[in-house]
Amino acid sequence: MNIVILHRIPFAKIRYDRSIDHGRHTVRYLIPSAFDDLPSTVERRVLGVPSDDVLALAERHADWLGDADKLIARSEYDLLTAARLRAKFGIPGDLPADVLPLRDKWLMRVRAAEAGIPQPAFWSVEDFRREPPGDGTYLIKPRLEASSTGIETGDARHIAARLAAGVDPDAVFVEEFVPGEIWNIDGYVRRGEIGAVVSSVYVGDCLGFAHGSPLGCAQAPDPPQALSLLRETLRTLGQRDGCFNFECIRAADGRFLFLETGSRVGGAGVAETFELRTGVNLYQKDLEHQLHGHIEDTPRRPCSDYYGWFVFPGHHRTRPAVVRFDPARFGGLLRSFVRNDRPATRFGQISYAPAATPLSGVVQGSADEVRRTLREICFETEVVER
């Protein structure tokens, strides 16, 4: 096969070479910039144009895409671009109609609402401006962003003012802010049935991370109500196969409400801690689906421990900072960590990658121990500017 890969996820995490025989197939990589982490032996080419400019990509790389049997793109930012390129060049795989309900946050929320799936209230820009709701907190949420990029919060008056200040009404919508615990459910689905699955609860939240606060995520026993919500939502949105990264919130009254989902592997430490808990490598399962159109069920390796990951942001500072982290304090609960005095990140460019953050790591223990340890690490570790 001729395989083209839009490469963005760190190679050390996704390891395409474990699923794709590079000697048997012609494998070519399109990379965002001249800097890359690929093996020296693989064929690569810099995109040369913005990664969301489908027409320019199609023109510049028609020689590779025109004879491609597979086009693989597993970053959230490239899913829709790849779908549109497949449609243009007749490449088998996910097309825009398959990807949009699992990528466009407005569309997924509308379809979920039509199916009666519980979720926070939400409005189009036009509806919110015409009839602003009463007291409360609201969010402006971009339809096609990720990692909480571009989210703004405030009361109805503040949100209305921001919407009137030149916001593209077709690019965002407004959502009611519901206080509660944010949960992540990760795994894969095959032929419409949930395969391996792991539930986790956030310590902190992604919006806080975007604004400069540490983030953790602790594995926990699977809440039956959340799994039921997961199954109903994926069925409604049409995902029958592949990996998922599903987000919901447990409100004060105990109900789980749908927030968003993605048809890809979660970022940060999701894949690593998932494999520690289950023995299943989600990236390899994800690639299996992309290559063959299906996933074979894999026996899970039972594990008595739970795991959690944490990461400290590096994108919000213009000056270096010192993280005063004492690993000895956590004993056997701290499985691994990476500390960077000079993380490779740009100001304003959100990243969860270990190389781009000053501190990240994995903890293990009972569910209560994992959550407690992550709280201590995230909330009690001092960060001081140099």
C-alpha positions, 0 to 999 in steps of 0.5 A: 500500500501507499500510505501517507501520514499527517504527522503531529502526535509525537512519534515516541507515543504513537509508534506508527512502525509497530502497526505499519510495516515500513519495508512492505509498504510505501510510507510517507510523512507530511510534517507541520514544520522542518523540526520533527521527531521521525526516524531518519530513515523515513520519507518526509516532507514539510507541509509548506502551507497551513494544515487546515488549507485543504485546497493548498495541501491538495495542490502542493502534495497531489503527487503523494495524495493522488496515489495514496491507498490510506491517509492517516491523521490522528491529531484532533487538529488534522481529522477534518482536513484528512477527511476532506483530502480523502474525499477529494482524492478518493482515498478510502477511510473516514469522510467529512460526514463521518468526522463532523459529528465527532469533531464539530462541537456544535453539531454533536451537541445538536444531535445529542439534544435531538436524541434527548441525551442529557447535557448542559443548555447551549445556544447559537450566537444568534439565539443567545444575543436575541434572548440572553438567559438570566443569572449564571455563568456561561462559556463561549466555546469554539466549534472546532478547537481543542485543549480548551483553546479559545474558551471564554467564561463570564456572566450573560452580560459579559458573554453578550458583549464579547459576542458583539465584539466581532466574534464569528457567529458560525465558529462558536456557540454558548454553553451554560456552565454547570459546576461539578466533577469533569470525567473522562472515559477512554477506550475503543468501540468495535462494531458498535460495542464498547471494548476496553474502557477506563474512566477517570476524573480530573483534578483541576480542569483543561480550561484551568490548564489553558490559563496556567494551572496544573492538571491531573487525571485520576483513574476511578471505578467506572460509574454505570450511569456514565457508561450508559451515557457513553454508549447512547452518545456514541450510537447517536453520533454514529461512531461504531468503531475506533478509539474515543475520548469522551468527556462528561460532567457529574453535576451536584445532583449526581447526574452525568451530563454529556460535554463532548467527545472525539474519535481519537486517543486522548492526549497527555498521559491518557494512553500511557495510563490506559495501557498500565491499567488494561495492558491495551495500547490505544494508539495501536488499536487506533491505527488498527482501525485506520489501516483495516477498518476494524478492531480485533478485541484484545484480552485485557490484563487485570491490574489491581492498581489505578493510575493517574497522570499530571502535567504543569503548563509551560505555555503561559509564561514568557520567563522561565520558572522553577518547579519545586517538586520533591519526588521523595515526598510521594514514595512508591505512589510516584511511578515516573516523572519528567522535569524540564528546566527549559521546556520546548514550548512557545508562549500561548501554544498549549501543549501537554507533551512532556518535552513542552512542559516543566513537569509531568508524570504518572502516579499509581495506587488505589483509586483514593490514593491516586486522586489524593496524590494528584491533588497534592502534586497539583495544588501544593507544588510551588512554581517560582519564576526565575 
